[in-house]
Structure formats: C-alpha cells, structure tokens
Amino acid sequence: EDDILLVSLDQKSITIELHVTPIFAENDAITGVVVIIKDVRDKKQNQEEIRYLSIHDSLTGVFNRHFFDQEMKRLDHEKYLPLTIMFGDFNCLKLFNDTFGHLAGDEMLIKTFHTMQSCLRNQDVLARYGGDESVFLLPNTDKEGAEKLISRIQQALKTQQVHGLSISVSFGYETKTTSSESLPLLFKKAEDFMYNQKIL
C-alpha cells in the first residue's frame, strides 16, 4: 500500500496507491491477482498542506513555535557550535494597531518577517514565537556574525514602510560556544538582552 509515482509518456506524474490481492485456487495455489490502482493526488496534496500548516505560522508563513522548539533540540549539538539564539520584537506595535487597525498591524508583521527571512541563510531558522516576537536559530554563527545579521536586517527594514511609517524592531542575542552551556538558559539571556534593547 505504499504510494507510487507513475510517470506517463508525456512526463505527467500521478501519485497512486497500489493494492494487490492474490486469487487462490482450491489447492491454495495462486492462480491470479486483483490489482487496484487509485489516484491519490488530492489526498497527497491535502497531507502536504496539513504538514505545512503544522509547522508554519498561518499569517507570516515563517516557522511556528512548535517547529522552532523541535529545531532547538536538533541543533543543540557540538557540530553546530557556535550556535546563536536571537530574539526580535516590534517596537510600538500595540500603538500602531490602535492607530491604524489590526489589518495594518498584520501587514507590518508580514512585511517584517518576509524581510528578515530574506536576510538569512538556508540553514538558519526564523520563527514567529509570539504575537509580535521573532526568534532565530543561527547554527555556526558567533556574536560577530549575529551583529552583522542584525545590521543587515535593520538596513533591509529601512526600505519597508506601512502607512508611511518605518518598521522598528529591537534585537537581542546570546551565543552558545561549548557543549556544556544550557541552551534554555541562553534562550532566556537572549530574550532579556532583547528587552533591554527595547527599553533603550
């Protein structure tokens, strides 16, 4: 019952389920088989959509908190050291929502997350961790690399506006350099660093 990909002569692909059942004679010899082929393209597409929604934020399209937590465990390995955790938080998003409405706030979130995503490498992980909080996992990235990324993101955000207003995000980070360091503790330190930057 494994899914099989059929490719036609004109190179169209069809995902099928194949069920094969033997036909037995009275002496238990197999005299034939019944083969049932079922087109399951719609089923596969629905499964892919469900999987996508299970690990992505529905508004911004970046990864969600559930996926980030899984990746944090996977990347907590010495081959990814130095490993940097970085937090980002919008400045004055509540005031923006109160002034222009939540649809405008959603537009700001979408633009910001897409801009931040465009500054990352393929191996980096960006997730929407809360309402307006972003969190990054940056494997093989030291503090200098994190600061360069923040500068790159801030420059990219200067090109984006919503209702004529610039987008402002505060960042904080912490870097794990040895296997003995606690990743959850660094996570908290990165968050605290970000809130200190937000106050400034």
TALIN-V279413 format. One record per helix or strand of 2 or more residues. SS is the DSSP state (H for helix, E for strand). FROM is the first residue (numbers start at 1). TO is the last residue. If there is no record, write none. Layout:
SS/FROM/TO
SS/FROM/TO
This chain:
E/3/7
E/13/24
E/30/39
H/41/55
H/65/74
H/78/80
E/83/90
H/93/100
H/102/118
E/125/128
E/133/138
H/143/157
E/161/162
E/165/166
E/169/176
H/183/199
